[in-house]
Amino acid sequence: MIFEGKLVKLKEDFEKLNHELSDTSIISNRELYSKKMKQHSEMRPVIDKYDEYLKVQSDIKDSEEILKNEADVEMQEMAKQEMADSAARLVKLEKELEILLIPKDPNDSKNAIMEIRAGTGGDEAGLFAADLYKMYAKWAETHNYKIDVMESAPTELGGFKEIIFMMIGPNAFGKLKFESGGHRVQRVPDTETQGRIHTSAATVAVLPEQEEFDFEIKPEDLKVEVCRASGAGGQHVNRTESAVRIVHLPTGLEVKCQDDRSQIKNKEKAMKILRARVKDRLESEEKAKLDSTRRAQIGSGDRSEKIRTYNFPQNRVTDHRIGLTIYNLDRAMQGEIDEFIVKLAEENNARILQQY
């Protein structure tokens, strides 16, 4: 197994950690003890799996000994069967251990900020952007995640020029990060009088939430403006300067939030979006310099990259990165996209393992 040496070292470290957790000087230091306990809980699943792996290896050796020394035919047949079962189990455990040892993306456990924007296709693109938002909202509902809309720009026909929202739940970014890219729809729009199929597009960007302690932006690098919200809202629009626009001067990135009636809440939301965008910009520039990093990813995550096509006449959804096509588009639009999420994660893990 390619990780055998790493597993031996990890087991030694785990045993050392067990000893440290019984040390009174460490127990009395709350911060250090908490840190050690976190390390212990993170290592435990790998160690348990490795112990099971070693046990199966031992079982195979026992079966080999029986085959060498046991004259009884029935005992030999039992040993052969047990050895075959153990060998199959060993292969499965090796794959599970390889996955467990893949370096974790520290962002995977974070909430996700998702930005959906209408692309080419006019009003139909805006309607498709709204359909994508509903798809992710249905997925969130099914998985007990929460959605917090941070900013939106609706169209007259009920679509969105843009909608930005926070997906809140365990490993939200890790599950949805491969949704970034260009999504294309092929269907007959409601506004089409001659029944012709149109092709429209929307882009999706998925960014990990960055708390202040995760990524700090200097106050002097910001230009903050407040103004009256535009669009629907009645007296609130006319009388309250609740909309907030923040510009990050070094990168030129800007965010405007006006969906909430509170200027403070709009500023908080705008800062969350801005922190995520600035961090993503800086990391993208760094990744562009590291070809090996990009090769380990499923696509580039670039919004201009076409990743998925939704064909309504054929009830078909195709993910172009992994060549996966499913013929249940109607269910996918109701949030049943786990098959794509799982397959994309598996393909990403396989690509990372190829580097070892």
C-alpha positions as CSV (number, residue, x, y, z in Angstrom):
1,M,0.0,0.0,0.0
2,I,1.4,3.4,-1.0
3,F,0.7,5.0,2.4
4,E,2.1,2.1,4.6
5,G,5.0,4.2,5.9
6,K,2.8,7.2,6.6
7,L,0.3,4.9,8.5
8,V,3.1,3.4,10.7
9,K,4.2,6.9,11.6
10,L,0.7,8.1,12.3
11,K,0.0,5.2,14.6
12,E,3.2,6.0,16.6
13,D,2.0,9.7,16.8
14,F,-1.4,8.5,18.0
15,E,0.0,6.4,20.7
16,K,2.2,9.3,21.9
17,L,-0.9,11.5,21.9
18,N,-2.8,9.0,24.0
19,H,0.0,9.2,26.5
20,E,0.0,13.0,26.5
21,L,-3.7,13.1,27.1
22,S,-3.2,11.3,30.5
23,D,-0.5,13.8,31.5
24,T,-1.8,16.0,34.3
25,S,0.3,19.0,33.1
26,I,-1.5,18.9,29.8
27,I,-4.9,18.2,31.3
28,S,-4.6,21.3,33.5
29,N,-3.9,23.5,30.5
30,R,-7.3,23.8,29.0
31,E,-6.3,25.3,25.7
32,L,-3.5,22.8,25.1
33,Y,-5.7,19.9,26.2
34,S,-8.5,21.0,23.8
35,K,-6.0,21.2,21.0
36,K,-4.7,17.7,21.7
37,M,-8.2,16.3,21.9
38,K,-9.1,17.8,18.6
39,Q,-6.0,16.1,17.1
40,H,-7.0,12.9,18.7
41,S,-10.6,12.9,17.3
42,E,-9.2,13.8,13.8
43,M,-6.7,10.9,13.9
44,R,-9.0,8.3,15.4
45,P,-11.0,7.3,12.3
46,V,-7.8,6.6,10.4
47,I,-6.2,4.7,13.3
48,D,-9.3,2.5,13.7
49,K,-9.4,1.7,10.0
50,Y,-5.6,0.9,10.1
51,D,-6.1,-1.4,13.1
52,E,-8.8,-3.2,11.2
53,Y,-6.4,-3.4,8.2
54,L,-3.7,-4.9,10.4
55,K,-6.2,-7.4,11.9
56,V,-7.2,-8.6,8.4
57,Q,-3.5,-9.0,7.4
58,S,-3.0,-11.1,10.5
59,D,-6.1,-13.2,9.6
60,I,-4.6,-13.9,6.2
61,K,-1.3,-15.1,7.8
62,D,-3.2,-17.4,10.1
63,S,-5.0,-18.9,7.1
64,E,-1.7,-19.4,5.3
65,E,-0.4,-21.2,8.4
66,I,-3.4,-23.5,8.4
67,L,-2.9,-24.4,4.7
68,K,0.7,-25.2,5.3
69,N,0.3,-27.3,8.5
70,E,-3.2,-28.7,8.5
71,A,-3.8,-32.0,6.9
72,D,-7.6,-32.1,7.4
73,V,-9.2,-31.3,4.0
74,E,-12.3,-29.6,5.5
75,M,-10.1,-27.3,7.6
76,Q,-8.1,-26.5,4.5
77,E,-11.2,-25.6,2.5
78,M,-12.4,-23.3,5.4
79,A,-9.0,-21.7,5.5
80,K,-9.0,-21.0,1.7
81,Q,-12.5,-19.4,1.9
82,E,-11.5,-17.3,4.9
83,M,-8.3,-16.2,3.1
84,A,-10.2,-15.2,0.0
85,D,-12.7,-13.2,2.0
86,S,-9.9,-11.5,4.0
87,A,-8.0,-10.7,0.8
88,A,-11.1,-9.0,-0.7
89,R,-11.7,-7.1,2.6
90,L,-8.0,-6.0,2.5
91,V,-8.4,-4.4,-0.9
92,K,-11.5,-2.5,0.2
93,L,-9.7,-1.3,3.4
94,E,-6.7,-0.1,1.4
95,K,-9.0,2.1,-0.7
96,E,-10.8,3.4,2.3
97,L,-7.4,4.3,4.0
98,E,-6.2,6.0,0.9
99,I,-9.2,8.3,0.9
100,L,-8.9,9.0,4.6
101,L,-5.3,10.0,4.2
102,I,-5.9,12.5,1.4
103,P,-5.0,16.0,2.8
104,K,-8.2,17.7,3.9
105,D,-9.1,21.1,2.4
106,P,-9.5,23.3,5.5
107,N,-12.3,25.2,3.7
108,D,-14.4,22.1,3.2
109,S,-16.0,22.3,6.7
110,K,-17.1,25.9,6.2
111,N,-20.4,27.4,5.0
112,A,-20.6,28.2,1.3
113,I,-21.3,31.6,-0.3
114,M,-23.0,30.8,-3.6
115,E,-23.4,33.4,-6.4
116,I,-25.6,32.7,-9.4
117,R,-25.6,35.1,-12.3
118,A,-27.6,35.1,-15.5
119,G,-25.4,34.7,-18.6
120,T,-26.2,34.7,-22.3
121,G,-29.9,34.3,-23.2
122,G,-31.6,37.5,-22.0
123,D,-34.8,36.9,-19.9
124,E,-34.5,33.2,-20.3
125,A,-31.1,33.2,-18.7
126,G,-32.6,35.1,-15.7
127,L,-35.3,32.5,-15.4
128,F,-32.7,29.7,-15.5
129,A,-30.7,31.5,-12.8
130,A,-33.8,31.4,-10.7
131,D,-34.3,27.7,-11.4
132,L,-30.8,27.0,-10.3
133,Y,-31.4,28.8,-7.1
134,K,-34.6,26.8,-6.5
135,M,-32.6,23.6,-7.2
136,Y,-30.0,24.4,-4.5
137,A,-32.7,25.6,-2.1
138,K,-34.5,22.2,-2.6
139,W,-31.2,20.4,-2.0
140,A,-30.7,22.4,1.2
141,E,-34.2,21.6,2.4
142,T,-33.6,17.9,1.8
143,H,-30.3,17.9,3.7
144,N,-31.4,20.1,6.6
145,Y,-29.2,23.0,5.5
146,K,-30.3,26.7,5.8
147,I,-30.1,29.4,3.2
148,D,-29.6,33.1,3.9
149,V,-30.1,35.3,0.9
150,M,-27.5,38.0,1.0
151,E,-28.2,40.0,-2.2
152,S,-30.5,39.6,-5.2
153,A,-31.4,41.4,-8.4
154,P,-34.7,40.1,-9.6
155,T,-36.0,40.5,-13.1
156,E,-39.5,41.6,-14.2
157,L,-40.4,38.0,-15.3
158,G,-39.5,36.4,-12.0
159,G,-35.9,35.4,-12.7
160,F,-32.6,36.8,-11.3
161,K,-29.9,38.8,-12.9
162,E,-27.9,37.8,-9.8
163,I,-28.6,36.2,-6.5
164,I,-26.0,35.6,-3.7
165,F,-26.8,33.4,-0.7
166,M,-25.1,31.6,2.1
167,M,-25.5,27.8,2.3
168,I,-25.3,27.0,6.0
169,G,-24.6,23.5,7.2
170,P,-21.9,20.9,7.9
171,N,-19.3,20.7,5.1
172,A,-21.4,22.9,2.9
173,F,-18.4,24.2,0.9
174,G,-16.9,20.7,0.6
175,K,-20.1,19.3,-0.8
176,L,-20.9,22.1,-3.2
177,K,-17.5,23.5,-4.3
178,F,-17.6,21.6,-7.6
179,E,-20.8,23.4,-8.6
180,S,-18.7,26.4,-9.7
181,G,-18.7,27.1,-13.4
182,G,-21.0,27.6,-16.3
183,H,-24.4,25.9,-16.3
184,R,-26.2,25.7,-19.7
185,V,-29.9,25.1,-20.3
186,Q,-31.6,23.9,-23.5
187,R,-35.4,24.2,-23.6
188,V,-38.3,26.0,-25.2
189,P,-38.9,29.2,-23.2
190,D,-42.4,30.3,-22.2
191,T,-41.9,33.4,-24.3
192,E,-41.2,31.3,-27.5
193,T,-44.2,31.3,-29.8
194,Q,-42.8,28.9,-32.5
195,G,-41.7,26.1,-30.2
196,R,-37.9,26.5,-30.9
197,I,-35.4,25.3,-28.4
198,H,-33.2,28.0,-27.0
199,T,-29.8,27.7,-25.3
200,S,-29.1,30.0,-22.3
201,A,-26.6,30.0,-19.5
202,A,-25.9,31.1,-16.0
203,T,-22.8,31.0,-13.9
204,V,-22.3,29.7,-10.4
205,A,-19.5,30.6,-8.1
206,V,-19.0,28.8,-4.8
207,L,-16.8,30.4,-2.2
208,P,-16.0,29.3,1.4
209,E,-17.2,31.7,4.1
210,Q,-14.3,33.6,5.6
211,E,-14.7,34.8,9.2
212,E,-12.7,37.7,10.4
213,F,-10.3,35.4,12.3
214,D,-9.9,33.3,9.1
215,F,-9.0,36.2,6.8
216,E,-8.6,39.8,7.9
217,I,-9.0,42.8,5.6
218,K,-7.4,46.0,6.8
219,P,-9.9,48.8,7.4
220,E,-7.7,51.2,5.5
221,D,-8.1,49.0,2.4
222,L,-11.8,49.6,2.3
223,K,-14.1,52.3,0.9
224,V,-17.5,52.1,2.5
225,E,-20.5,54.0,1.2
226,V,-24.2,54.0,2.3
227,C,-27.1,55.0,0.1
228,R,-30.8,54.4,-0.3
229,A,-31.9,51.0,-1.6
230,S,-33.2,50.8,-5.1
231,G,-36.1,48.7,-6.4
232,A,-39.2,47.5,-4.6
233,G,-39.5,48.4,-0.9
234,G,-42.0,51.3,-0.5
235,Q,-41.2,53.8,2.1
236,H,-38.1,51.9,3.2
237,V,-36.5,52.6,-0.2
238,N,-37.3,56.3,-0.1
239,R,-36.5,57.2,3.5
240,T,-33.8,54.8,4.8
241,E,-30.1,54.8,3.7
242,S,-29.7,51.1,4.4
243,A,-27.9,50.0,1.2
244,V,-24.1,49.5,1.7
245,R,-21.4,49.5,-1.0
246,I,-17.9,48.3,0.0
247,V,-14.9,48.5,-2.3
248,H,-11.6,46.6,-1.6
249,L,-9.1,49.2,-2.9
250,P,-6.1,46.9,-3.6
251,T,-8.1,44.5,-5.8
252,G,-10.9,46.8,-7.0
253,L,-13.5,44.2,-5.9
254,E,-16.8,45.7,-4.7
255,V,-19.9,44.4,-3.1
256,K,-23.3,46.1,-2.6
257,C,-26.0,44.8,-0.3
258,Q,-29.5,46.2,0.1
259,D,-31.8,43.3,0.7
260,D,-32.0,43.8,4.5
261,R,-33.7,46.9,6.0
262,S,-30.8,47.2,8.5
263,Q,-27.7,49.1,7.3
264,I,-25.7,47.1,9.9
265,K,-26.9,43.8,8.7
266,N,-26.3,44.8,5.0
267,K,-22.7,45.8,5.9
268,E,-22.2,42.4,7.7
269,K,-23.4,40.5,4.7
270,A,-21.3,42.7,2.3
271,M,-18.2,42.0,4.3
272,K,-18.8,38.3,4.3
273,I,-19.1,38.3,0.5
274,L,-16.1,40.6,0.1
275,R,-13.8,38.5,2.4
276,A,-14.7,35.4,0.4
277,R,-14.1,37.1,-2.9
278,V,-10.8,38.7,-1.9
279,K,-9.5,35.5,-0.5
280,D,-10.6,33.6,-3.6
281,R,-8.9,36.2,-5.8
282,L,-5.6,35.9,-4.0
283,E,-5.8,32.1,-3.9
284,S,-6.7,31.9,-7.6
285,E,-3.7,34.0,-8.5
286,E,-1.5,31.7,-6.5
287,K,-3.0,28.6,-8.0
288,A,-2.5,30.0,-11.5
289,K,1.3,29.8,-10.8
290,L,1.1,26.2,-9.6
291,D,0.1,24.0,-12.5
292,S,0.3,20.9,-10.4
293,T,-2.4,22.3,-8.1
294,R,-4.8,23.0,-11.0
295,R,-4.2,19.5,-12.5
296,A,-5.4,18.0,-9.2
297,Q,-8.8,19.7,-9.5
298,I,-12.0,18.8,-11.3
299,G,-11.9,21.6,-13.8
300,S,-10.6,25.0,-12.9
301,G,-13.7,26.3,-11.1
302,D,-13.7,29.2,-13.5
303,R,-17.1,30.6,-14.1
304,S,-16.5,30.7,-17.9
305,E,-15.9,26.9,-18.0
306,K,-19.0,25.0,-19.1
307,I,-19.5,22.3,-16.6
308,R,-23.1,21.1,-17.0
309,T,-25.9,21.0,-19.5
310,Y,-29.6,20.8,-18.6
311,N,-31.6,19.5,-21.6
312,F,-35.3,19.7,-21.0
313,P,-36.7,18.1,-24.2
314,Q,-34.6,15.0,-23.4
315,N,-35.1,15.2,-19.6
316,R,-31.3,14.9,-19.5
317,V,-28.5,16.4,-17.3
318,T,-24.8,16.0,-18.4
319,D,-21.8,16.9,-16.4
320,H,-19.0,17.5,-18.9
321,R,-16.1,17.2,-16.5
322,I,-16.8,13.5,-15.6
323,G,-18.9,12.5,-18.6
324,L,-21.9,11.6,-16.4
325,T,-25.4,11.8,-17.9
326,I,-28.6,11.1,-16.0
327,Y,-32.1,11.1,-17.5
328,N,-34.1,12.5,-14.6
329,L,-33.7,16.3,-15.1
330,D,-37.1,16.9,-13.5
331,R,-35.9,15.3,-10.3
332,A,-32.5,17.1,-10.5
333,M,-34.3,20.4,-10.7
334,Q,-36.0,19.4,-7.4
335,G,-32.7,19.2,-5.7
336,E,-31.8,15.6,-6.4
337,I,-28.2,16.3,-7.4
338,D,-26.3,14.1,-4.9
339,E,-25.2,11.7,-7.7
340,F,-23.2,14.5,-9.3
341,I,-21.9,15.7,-5.9
342,V,-20.7,12.2,-4.9
343,K,-19.2,11.3,-8.3
344,L,-17.3,14.6,-8.6
345,A,-15.8,14.1,-5.1
346,E,-14.7,10.6,-6.0
347,E,-13.1,11.7,-9.2
348,N,-11.3,14.5,-7.4
349,N,-10.0,12.0,-4.8
350,A,-8.8,9.7,-7.6
351,R,-6.9,12.5,-9.3
352,I,-5.2,13.5,-6.1
353,L,-4.2,9.9,-5.4
354,Q,-2.6,9.7,-8.9
355,Q,0.0,12.2,-7.6
356,Y,1.3,9.9,-5.0
